[in-house]
Amino acid sequence: MDILTQPLTNIKVGINNCLSTKEPWQIVTLTTTTVLFVVWLHEFVNQDESIVQRAKKTVFRLAKLIPSIRKKIDKELKDVAESFEKDTIEKTKHLTYITSLPPDRLPADDILQLVRQNLKLGDYDWKGGLVSGAVYYYNTDLIKLVTDVYGLTSYTNPLHPDLFPGLCKMESEVVRMAANLFHGDENACGTMTSGGTESILMACKAYRDYAREIRGVRRPEIVIPATAHSAFDKAAQYFQLRVRSIPIDPHTTKVDVKAMKRAINSNTVMLVGSAPNFPYGTIDDIEEISELGLKYNIPVHVDSCLGGFLTAFMEDAGYPVPICDFRLPGVTSISADTHKYGFTPKGSSIILYNNTKYRHHQYTVTTDWPGGVYGSPTVSGSRAGGNIAVCWAAMLSFAKEGYVQATRDIIHTTKYIEKGLRRMKGVFIFGQPATSVIALGSNDFDIYRLGTALNKFGWNLNVLQFPSGIHICVTHVHTQQGVADKFLNDVQASLTEILKEPHIPVEGKMAIYGVAQSLPDRSIVTDFTRLFLDSMYYTPKNL
């Protein structure tokens, strides 16, 4: 016992000796100052951003105070803003902007004509399959069906279940059908949302609130792959979550599960895996992440927003994938977009849980509002009943047989394109594509040059960074006769020209991505992005 108490006694004696000459007020002041310093240090060290990140931001912020640097940055931002605005003006120069309500009603035919004019502004043939992702299915019979259904339900709102109980029934049926697809048991539940981002937001809110109530967590953290969708960062900004971003294996492009394990602590409220991830289309080791969740009693969310309505049917289509749904006992929630490979009109997604205890923490309830007790299942109060109805109708129209066949066609086309790309010199494929996304990089030239070259052939692909890359997200539109061959031929033709002079730098719009990627001050990239978003809301100032 003396072995344990002697060091404590020595410390006590040492402190008493050090303070023996101090007056009581000095001891109180010193103690208070020390406590306050320790609290400040704890707060400083445990902020969301690392000390290094904050130091870099401080340096860049101070640098911007130097007049010459500030002037140069302002000029560059002004030039970028003018460039974005110029692009918008060029696209719309033949049209008139409507910035005030017309004094008299416009005839229906005139309104429809204006709609058609606006829809012709795009530069790319998305119906012909020259666009990555974006439009996942196009069929005139389906369009007629969902148009008729939306016409019947366009003014309905499930916020008023006493008025529109049928819409609530439709939503519950959509959720139940999806839960069954992902092998949920009788306790599986969920809600529809407006899209994948809202589904992810809802999962993050649910787990934050659950951990706060059940475990008393006051500084919630989520552990996500570096490739996880940006919606998780948006959720972190909305809900004051700390994001621990885990690096991926550069060869497999899957999250490093061992690093994920090291990031877990008492504040962790959620582990995330992607099935598949957006940049590379690879599936994280969901089974291992599930085991981590079970071991540490932490909810595991599988983000299947992009490919959930492929993975659910791939086994039946003859292309099995690793299990990434509720069959894994650690998986507690899944997000899946019906408006992607579910082929429903834009504006619908599903968030599923394995237990109502999590869904209850997704809800927002206020009990003391003078307007009455208010409860809302998702972000929105009022929701478009028409979106629920057309989602429901599209799912019934496809049925399992239709989804299996569509999945078979899409995966077959993806693998056909992948096989062709792997034979080409000068490019490589990131990881092993698991569903419908194929990401390309190059060790021989700036891969953004390939993106620029394909633009000239009419293609619109997605741009990746850290490292540089481009990807094509194969949809049902790409399964049309000749589309895959055109893509491969255009890639090969582009590579033939590029490899003649591989060291030429990228030019045009793609150069902006290269510059943005190289800027150490990411706040400038943020400014660029804000200016681009501003340009989407352009109207002439002289109207």
PEURMO-V853416 format. One record per residue. RES is the residue in one letter. PSI is psi in whole degrees, -180 to 180 (* if undefined). Layout:
res = (RES RES)
psi = (PSI PSI)
This chain:
res = (M D I L T Q P L T N I K V G I N N C L S T K E P W Q I V T L T T T T V L F V V W L H E F V N Q D E S I V Q R A K K T V F R L A K L I P S I R K K I D K E L K D V A E S F E K D T I E K T K H L T Y I T S L P P D R L P A D D I L Q L V R Q N L K L G D Y D W K G G L V S G A V Y Y Y N T D L I K L V T D V Y G L T S Y T N P L H P D L F P G L C K M E S E V V R M A A N L F H G D E N A C G T M T S G G T E S I L M A C K A Y R D Y A R E I R G V R R P E I V I P A T A H S A F D K A A Q Y F Q L R V R S I P I D P H T T K V D V K A M K R A I N S N T V M L V G S A P N F P Y G T I D D I E E I S E L G L K Y N I P V H V D S C L G G F L T A F M E D A G Y P V P I C D F R L P G V T S I S A D T H K Y G F T P K G S S I I L Y N N T K Y R H H Q Y T V T T D W P G G V Y G S P T V S G S R A G G N I A V C W A A M L S F A K E G Y V Q A T R D I I H T T K Y I E K G L R R M K G V F I F G Q P A T S V I A L G S N D F D I Y R L G T A L N K F G W N L N V L Q F P S G I H I C V T H V H T Q Q G V A D K F L N D V Q A S L T E I L K E P H I P V E G K M A I Y G V A Q S L P D R S I V T D F T R L F L D S M Y Y T P K N L)
psi = (-36 -31 -34 -38 -26 -46 -39 -40 -43 -41 -44 -44 -41 -44 -44 -41 -42 -34 4 -28 -1 146 158 -42 -32 -38 -43 -45 -44 -42 -46 -45 -42 -44 -46 -39 -42 -42 -45 -43 -41 -44 -40 -45 -34 24 164 -42 148 164 -39 -45 -43 -37 -44 -43 -40 -44 -47 -38 -41 -37 -36 -15 -16 122 -44 -39 -43 -40 -42 -43 -44 -39 -44 -42 -38 -42 -41 -44 -43 -36 -46 -44 -38 -41 -43 -44 -41 -40 -30 10 -25 2 158 136 138 109 -2 152 135 146 -29 158 141 139 151 -41 -38 -41 -45 -35 -40 -40 -46 -38 -43 -36 -16 0 -22 154 -12 147 83 -29 -30 -2 24 14 139 126 -138 -67 117 -14 141 116 126 -33 -42 -40 -41 -42 -52 -29 -44 -43 -42 -35 -35 -25 9 -25 16 159 114 -5 -21 77 -22 -27 -37 59 -26 -32 -38 -40 -45 -44 -44 -33 -39 -46 -44 -40 -43 -42 -40 -38 -36 22 39 150 -165 -17 -12 143 -178 -166 163 154 -178 -9 177 -38 -45 -36 -43 -42 -44 -40 -43 -42 -44 -46 -32 -49 -36 -46 -34 -44 -43 -40 -7 25 125 -15 70 142 144 141 116 154 153 -24 0 154 148 -14 -28 -36 -38 -44 -39 -40 -40 -43 12 56 148 129 125 104 124 131 160 160 124 -20 -46 -19 21 154 145 102 -33 -41 -35 -42 -42 -23 -11 135 -172 -15 -3 124 -6 135 144 139 151 139 78 177 159 -46 -47 -10 18 157 126 165 79 -36 -42 -40 -39 -43 -37 -44 -42 -43 -41 7 50 133 144 123 131 116 103 29 -45 -53 14 -38 14 -52 -31 -22 -3 -36 -45 -25 -3 14 75 146 163 148 131 36 -157 -4 -22 122 -22 -14 120 -16 155 134 135 132 117 -26 11 -101 3 -10 24 161 156 140 20 141 173 136 126 146 157 -4 145 -19 -31 -42 -37 -33 -7 -35 154 125 130 131 -12 16 135 -23 0 174 130 129 138 129 -27 -165 -48 150 -76 139 148 108 -28 -37 -39 -46 -42 -30 -49 -45 -42 -40 -41 -34 -40 -49 176 -43 -44 -41 -40 -44 -42 -42 -44 -45 -43 -47 -38 -45 -41 -48 -33 -45 -45 -46 -42 -40 -37 -20 -10 140 145 -14 159 162 132 124 -159 102 130 -26 -97 4 133 119 134 142 178 141 -1 -23 169 113 -23 -23 -36 -39 -43 -43 -41 -30 -38 -24 1 3 149 106 169 142 135 159 162 60 172 141 170 154 156 129 110 130 180 -26 -31 -11 -2 151 125 -14 -48 -42 -38 -42 -49 -42 -40 -37 -47 -43 -40 -44 -39 -43 -43 -43 -10 -34 75 -18 5 133 157 148 171 -155 -36 -25 -29 -39 -40 -44 -46 -39 -30 -12 122 -29 98 -14 -28 -39 -39 -43 -43 -46 -40 -39 -38 -44 -39 -40 -24 -18 22 135 149 140 -18 10 *)
